[in-house]
């Protein structure tokens, strides 16, 4: 099921900032958000250990301008992380 984004969504805010920051129409920009959830289950000597879960998230910006390409990425999804 597709995720519906709202104006308060940090990803929408980042995309808006990226669109405003592009200096001309000749510049192409992309914003990629990645979120990965993991679960680790371990059995040691036949005894199950408590499970562990993890969550990693981040964004990557790619900019193409006049034949050049630049990248930036961060795991800091706060406003300061993408200022």
One Martini backbone bead per residue (centre of mass of N, CA, C, O) as a GRO file, in nm:
protein
   83
    1UNK     BB    1   0.096   0.037   0.024
    2UNK     BB    2   0.088   0.356  -0.007
    3UNK     BB    3   0.235   0.640   0.105
    4UNK     BB    4   0.110   0.917   0.271
    5UNK     BB    5   0.191   1.247   0.239
    6UNK     BB    6   0.263   1.530   0.430
    7UNK     BB    7   0.357   1.852   0.505
    8UNK     BB    8   0.496   1.738   0.787
    9UNK     BB    9   0.682   1.571   0.640
   10UNK     BB   10   1.021   1.545   0.619
   11UNK     BB   11   1.039   1.462   0.316
   12UNK     BB   12   0.878   1.700   0.205
   13UNK     BB   13   1.060   1.919   0.318
   14UNK     BB   14   1.317   1.829   0.167
   15UNK     BB   15   1.201   1.853  -0.121
   16UNK     BB   16   1.138   2.154  -0.106
   17UNK     BB   17   1.429   2.250  -0.049
   18UNK     BB   18   1.552   2.132  -0.304
   19UNK     BB   19   1.380   2.288  -0.511
   20UNK     BB   20   1.475   2.576  -0.408
   21UNK     BB   21   1.798   2.523  -0.445
   22UNK     BB   22   1.775   2.505  -0.735
   23UNK     BB   23   1.903   2.734  -0.964
   24UNK     BB   24   1.795   2.567  -1.221
   25UNK     BB   25   1.656   2.386  -1.488
   26UNK     BB   26   1.946   2.234  -1.549
   27UNK     BB   27   1.889   2.092  -1.281
   28UNK     BB   28   1.924   1.773  -1.126
   29UNK     BB   29   1.724   1.609  -0.870
   30UNK     BB   30   1.754   1.378  -0.590
   31UNK     BB   31   1.554   1.190  -0.345
   32UNK     BB   32   1.649   0.943  -0.096
   33UNK     BB   33   1.469   0.713   0.101
   34UNK     BB   34   1.579   0.504   0.381
   35UNK     BB   35   1.435   0.207   0.540
   36UNK     BB   36   1.550  -0.026   0.802
   37UNK     BB   37   1.440  -0.333   0.927
   38UNK     BB   38   1.546  -0.541   1.204
   39UNK     BB   39   1.594  -0.895   1.302
   40UNK     BB   40   1.738  -1.077   1.582
   41UNK     BB   41   1.801  -1.429   1.607
   42UNK     BB   42   1.915  -1.642   1.883
   43UNK     BB   43   2.082  -1.962   1.922
   44UNK     BB   44   2.237  -2.093   2.221
   45UNK     BB   45   2.271  -2.403   2.305
   46UNK     BB   46   1.945  -2.427   2.252
   47UNK     BB   47   1.902  -2.118   2.345
   48UNK     BB   48   1.704  -1.862   2.341
   49UNK     BB   49   1.741  -1.535   2.276
   50UNK     BB   50   1.685  -1.228   2.280
   51UNK     BB   51   1.556  -1.013   2.079
   52UNK     BB   52   1.649  -0.790   1.806
   53UNK     BB   53   1.608  -0.454   1.702
   54UNK     BB   54   1.615  -0.235   1.406
   55UNK     BB   55   1.680   0.114   1.288
   56UNK     BB   56   1.734   0.254   0.966
   57UNK     BB   57   1.798   0.594   0.840
   58UNK     BB   58   1.791   0.794   0.527
   59UNK     BB   59   1.946   1.034   0.302
   60UNK     BB   60   1.978   1.111  -0.057
   61UNK     BB   61   2.160   1.333  -0.268
   62UNK     BB   62   2.131   1.418  -0.618
   63UNK     BB   63   2.339   1.610  -0.854
   64UNK     BB   64   2.294   1.754  -1.182
   65UNK     BB   65   2.557   1.960  -1.347
   66UNK     BB   66   2.713   2.016  -1.625
   67UNK     BB   67   2.809   1.691  -1.617
   68UNK     BB   68   2.782   1.674  -1.315
   69UNK     BB   69   2.818   1.495  -0.992
   70UNK     BB   70   2.647   1.488  -0.671
   71UNK     BB   71   2.676   1.397  -0.317
   72UNK     BB   72   2.451   1.333  -0.033
   73UNK     BB   73   2.441   1.224   0.321
   74UNK     BB   74   2.203   1.119   0.590
   75UNK     BB   75   2.077   1.024   0.926
   76UNK     BB   76   1.977   1.316   0.976
   77UNK     BB   77   1.622   1.404   0.995
   78UNK     BB   78   1.651   1.673   1.077
   79UNK     BB   79   1.663   2.001   1.006
   80UNK     BB   80   1.975   2.014   1.056
   81UNK     BB   81   2.053   1.766   0.863
   82UNK     BB   82   1.916   1.949   0.594
   83UNK     BB   83   2.039   2.259   0.579
   0.00000   0.00000   0.00000
